[in-house]
């Protein structure tokens, strides 16, 4: 009479799948690009708000830092909105096993 205290393989597979799914969402390239453009856009927009007259004259009267910063902010927000509206789809472990796909991530 031995007790089987090991979790089933299905539990391990689903736990592993959830972990990988969370990692895929966390490191989605759209999030990284959007976050970087958002941060740089805030910096450049801030600099553009306080440009001196000499800097504006050097750019032929255009507040280039302000406009470039605003464009970067919009671009970064677009990427983050895209990532929010269309999140990463992860394969279901049981579906992948039925199709014969490699769910361990090992190269074949």
GIURFEN-V960938 format. One record per helix or strand. SS is the DSSP state (H for helix, E for strand). FROM is the first residue (numbers start at 0). TO is the last residue. If there is no record, write none. Layout:
ss:SS from:FROM to:TO
ss:SS from:FROM to:TO
This chain:
ss:H from:8 to:25
ss:H from:28 to:48
ss:H from:52 to:57
ss:H from:63 to:84
ss:H from:92 to:98
